[in-house]
Amino acid sequence: MKLTLGEEHVIVRGMPPEEPGCLWGPYQFPRPYNLGDRLVVAVHVSVDDGKSMGDANRWFESRDLGRTWEEIPPAVAEECGLLLKNGDRIYFPMESGISLSEYTCTPECLLTPDYDFSQQAKEGKLPIPDGKTYQWGIAMSAYKAERLPPSLAKKEWLMKRIPAGCTGAVTEYAKVDWPNLTRVVYDKGNEYPKVLTPIFPRGTPKLGPDGAIWVAVYSGAGHLHPVTGQYSPYFSAEIFRSEDNGHSFQLRGHFEYEANGREFPYQSGGFSDSDFEFMPDGSIVCFLRTTWQGSTGREWDPMFISRSTDMGHSWSTPEKFADVGILPRLCTLECGITLLCYARPGMYVCACENESGTRWTPPLTVMTANDRSSLANIAIKTPTFHEWAGSCHNPEMIPLDKNSALLFYSDFYTPDEKGVKRKTICCRKVTLEADPSPSPS
């Protein structure tokens, strides 16, 4: 089984990497969709933080399998939802954080042994947090959702639905059964006044072999365990499932980063970005990110894998899969082979070699993990990590045809028509050249 790379194609160019604010933020997070008669991709062009996740993206379409791209109106987003068996189509828009700058905080000096953590706060007031951690000088206060004022305590996801036979979308709120759902408030004074971070699903919704909707999400920076209620400063990854066409979702899988200094080192951000896929033998594989620079000062850490053989009711203890791995993404080709992409530093694709998801090909290197800063417009004597890596990475991948997929990513050093390197969103075809049948073991 062999993977090969096609030619790189430009979707949209941004600013030169030397421009302030370029290396992290605008022109990243491409989100591709295959609409049948065309491919479309959303590109995030705002700052990368909780305050701006829901800002309008720029959208582009290709009608020649990714070779050329043209900008289109953002209204196409609602067409990109998951088509359900009842004919409805659902789409989860990204949401920005909610400003709580007018809210007052309960002074933490009032925390006494008899403080009532079960009491719900009144509107305009934040209670003493259940836990707190700090990243980049930002205080990240975690609250059990039920303790927040009623307007902030709702457990729901914003959703757009196009009912079967209709063309226009209606706005709905899917009810989410998330035990001990934790809401996190970021606060750094005037620089980052109190913002309640969003909880929308970060993963791509999928239809399972059981006909249910499955989607991956992750907690805020610090969370309460869904069973014990114990606070952890780490992220946790979850998988939710819906049996009623997306009107409500229930927790199906929870991945707790129980740092023990051995298989789960203390130097980690916990489990966050994740993706999963249903395998031919009936199992499910899930890949989990642990990198979080705000927690450790490092931009790279191992990626883990976990499996379920009972449709997500239980999961194996996550095991290290690769030395790096942010935003793992999986897609299954028409031939039945599942591909995986992951990154930072470098970018890689591998293919599953068996029906159980336990054996994968050596990774195909799409972007080197070595120092790429020599490609910049201006010579860099001592590169920062982002200058070294030369990309935000955050790859995405969608099936293209029977034996190929299209990979999407950013590159700081793609030259324009005048040879000026710019932060650019690109795509490349990845082709499987081999017997397309996975082995059973």
N, C-alpha and C positions, 0 to 999 in steps of 0.2 A: 504494500500500500504506500503510495507516494503522493505528496502534495506539491503543487507547483504554483508559482505566482504569476499573474498577468501584469500587464502594463498599469502604471499608476495614472489615475485620471483626477483632474482638479474639479471640485464641486464649487468652492468659493474661496477667495483669498481675503485675508484680513490685513492687519498692520504688520510692519517689520518688527522683528523680535526685540529690537533695541528701544522701541517705543514704550514709555512708562505704562505699566499695567497690562502689557501684552502677554507676558509669559504664563500668566495664570488668570483665567477668567474668560474674556471674550473669545469667540470662535473655538469652541470645544463642544463636547457632549453631542456628537451627531447621533440622531435617532432615526434609523431608516425603516421604511415600510414598503412592502410589495403590494400594490393595489391591483395587480393582474395585468392591466394594460399599460402600467407605468410604475416606476420606482419613485418614491419621494423620500426626502430626508429633512428633518428639522435640525437647525444649528443654533446652539445657545450663543448669544452675542452680548450678554450682560455680564456683570461681575459674578464670580462664582462664590455666592454665599446664600445663607438662608433667606435673606431679604429680597432676593431677586430671582429665585428659581422659577417663579411663575411669569416672569417678563416675557413679552412676545418673542418668539424665535423667528429666524429667517428660514423660509422653506424653499426647497428646490426639487425639480422633477427631472427624470430622465426617461425617454421613450426608446432608448437604444441600449438597454441593459447596462447603464452606468458609464457609457463612454462620454456623453456630453450632458450638461445640466443647465437648466434655466430656472430663474427665480419665479415663484408663484405666490399667490396670496395665502396668508396663514389660515384661512378658512378651511383649507384642505385637512387640517388636523382631525376634525370630527369624522372624516372618512377613513381614518387610520386605525379605528378601533378594532377590537376582536369580534369577528362574526360568530354569533352563537347559533346553536342548532335550531332555535326557534325563529331565526331570521333577524333578530335584533343585532345591532352592532354597538359595543360599548367602548368608551375611551376615557382614560383617567388623565386629565390635564395636570401638568405640574403646577404646584401652588407655592406662593411666596409666604414667608413668615408673617405673623400678625404683630403689629406694633402694640406694645403694652406700655408705652412711655407715660401714659396718664395713670397707670396703675401704681398704687403704693405697696411697698413690701412690708411684711411683718418683721420687725427687727429680730435678728437671730439671737440677740442677747436675752430674748424672752423665752428661749427654749429651756424649759425646766422639766424635771422628771415626770410631771403630771400633764405636760402639753398634750392636747388631744389631736392626734394625727388623723382621726377619722372624720373630723368636722369639715364641712364644705365652706370655703371662703365666700364672702359676699362680693357682689359685682364691684369692680374697681380696686379689689384688694387681692394680693398674693399671699398665701400662707407661708410659713417656714418650710423650706424644701425638704423632701425626703432624702435628698443627697445632693452633693455638689462636687464638681470637678472644674479644673481650669485648663484652658488651651489658648495659646497665643495671647495671654493676658485677659482672656474673656472668661467671666464667671458663667458656668453652665449649670443652672439649677434645675433639678429634676423633680417633678411633681406627679404623683398618682393622679390620673385625670379626674377622678371623682372628687378630689379635694379642691379643684379649681372652681371659680365661679361658674354657674350654670351655662353661661354663654361660651365658656372655653372648655367645658367638660364633655362635650359631645364626642362620641366614638363613631366617626363616619368619614367616608372618602367622597370628595366631589367627583361626579361622574357625568359624562355626556352619553346619552343613549339615542340612537336612531332606531325607532321601532320598525319591525318588519313591514315592508311595503311603503315606508315613508322616506322622505329625502332630508328632512330637517331634524336636527338633534334637539332633545329636551334635556334640561338639567335635572339631575337627581343627586341624592346623597345615599350611598350604600352604607348600611349599618354594619359595623365591624365589631365582632365579638373578640376583643383583645384583652384577656385577663391582665390586670395590673398595667394597662396602657399607661406609659409614662410620657408626659409632655415636658419638653426641655426649653428653658428660657435662657437666651444668650444676653449678656449684659456687660458692656465695657464703657459705661458712662456716656458722654456725648458722642464718642466715636461709634458706639454700637449700642444705643439705648435699648432697653428691654424688648426683645423680639421672641415671640413664641414660634419655635421652628415647626415646619409642616410635617405631616405624617403620610402624605400621599404615597401610593405604591411606586417604588423606584424601579421594580422589575417589569418585564413585559408579560402581560397576562397570556395564559395558554389554556387551551382545552385539553383536559386529560383524557385518557382512554375510558374513563368512567363517565365522560360527558360533562363533568364539573369544570368550573373555571378555577385555575390555580394561578397564584401570583406571589412573587418574592418581594419582601419589604425588609426594612431593618429599623431598629430602635434609634432613639436619639443618643447623644453623647452622655451616657449614663442612663440606667434603666432599672426598673424593679422586676425581679424574676416573676414570670407569670404564675408560678405555683407557690413559691415561698414568700414572695413580696420583698425579698432581701435586695437592697440597693447594690448595684455594681457600677463602677466607673467606666466599664467597657461597653461597646456596642454589642447588640445581639441581632442575629439574623432570624427571620421568621418566614414561613410559607403559609398563606391563607388559601382557603378553598370555598367556593360558592356552589350550592346545589339549586339555587332558585334564580338562575340567569342574572346573577350580579346584584340582586336586591340586598343581599346580606352575605357576609363572609365570616368564616370561623377559622380559628387558629388550627393548623394541621401539623406544622413543624416548627420547633424552636431550637436554635443553636446558641447555647450559652457558652461564652468564653470564660471558663473557670480557671483562671490563671493559677498555675501550680509550680511554675519555674522549671518544669520538665517539658512534656509535649506541648504545653501551652505556656510559653514564657511570659514573664511579667511585662517585658518590653513589647507591647502590642497595643493596638487600638480596639481589639476584640473582633468579632465577626460582623462585617457590614455588607458591602456590595456582594450579592450572590446571584446565582442563576442555577436552574435545574433543568433536567430533561428526562423524559420517560424513555426507558430502554426496551429493546425488543423482548427481553426475558421477563418483563413485567416489573422490574425494579426501577428506582428513580435515583439519579445521581445529582448531587448538589455541590457546587464549588463556591468557596467562601474566601473573601478578602480579609486580611488582618492588618494591612498597612493603614496607619493614620498618623501623619506627620505631627499633628498637634499634640498627640499623646506621647510620642517617642522622639521627635526630632528627625526621624528617618522617613524617607519617601519610598522605601521598599522593605518588604517583609514577606514571609512565605504565604502561599495560597494553600488552602486545605480542601479536602474532598470528603464527603459523607455520602452514604447510600442507605436507601430504605427498600426493604423487600416486602413490605406490607402496606403499600400505597400511602406512605407518609405517616402512619400511626407511630412508628418508632424509627430512629435513625442511628447508624453506627457512629461511634466516637470519631469526630473529624481527625483525619490524618494528613500530614504534610504531603502535598502533591508536587509543588515546585517552589523554588527559592523566591520567586516574585509572583505577583498576580493581583493587579487591581482590575476591577470591573470585569470579572470573567463572564463570558457570554457563550452560550451553546446554541447550535441550530442543527436540525436533522435534515439531510438532503433527501430528495425523492428516492434515491437508491437505498435509503435506510441507514446510511452512515451518519453518525453524529460528529460534528466538528466543535472544537473549543478554541476561543481566542482569549488572550490575557496579556498583561503588559507591565511595564515600568520597573527599572529601565529596560529598554528593548520592547519588542512586540512579537508575539508568537502565535502560531496556530498548530494544533495537532488534531488527529482523527482517532476515534475509538476503534479498536481492533477486535472487539468481541461484543456479544449481546448483553453483557452484564455491566459494562462501563468500568471494568476493573483493569483493562489494558489499553494503553494509548500509544500512538506513534511518537518517536522523538519529535520535539517541537521544530517546526519550520520557522526560521527567523525572518520576520518581515522587516524589522528595524533593529539594528544592532544595539546592544547594551553598552557598547564602548563609547568613549567621549566623542560627541558629534559637534562640539562647540566650534571646531575649525571651519564649519560650514556657514557660520554667521557672516553677516555683511561687514562687521567690524571685528578685527582680531581681538580675541579674549585671552588674556594671560592666565587668569585663575577663574575658571568657570564655576558658577553656582550649579547646584544640581539640575535645575531646569534648563540651564544653558547646555550642560553636559548631555542631558537626555534628549533635548531638542524636540520635545513633544509633551503635551498634556496626556497623551495616549488615550485613555478612556475609549477603547475600541468597541465597535458594535459589528454585528455580522447577521446577514439574512440569507436564506437559501436563494439561489438564482435559477438553477435548473437541476437536472437529474444528478449531476456529479460536481456541481460547483456552487460556491457561495460568494457574496460580495462583502468585503471587509471595509469598514469605514474608520477613519482616525484623523488626528491632526498632526501636522508637521511644521515646526517653526521655520524650516530652512528650504522650503520649496520656492524656486525662483519664479518671478513673473516674467512677462514678455521682455522686460528690460534687464533681466538678470538680478533684480533686487529680491532677496529672500524675504518671504512673508509667511506669517502664520496662516496655514492653509488647511482646509478640510479636503481630504482626498479619499479615494476608494480604489481598491484593487480586487481583481477576481482571483479566488483561490480554487484550484481545480484538483479533484481527486483522480489520480491516474493509477488505477489498479482494479483488481476484482472488487466490485462494489458490495460484496456480501460479507457482513461481519461474521466471525467465527462464533460458535455458540458458547465457548468457555471463556 
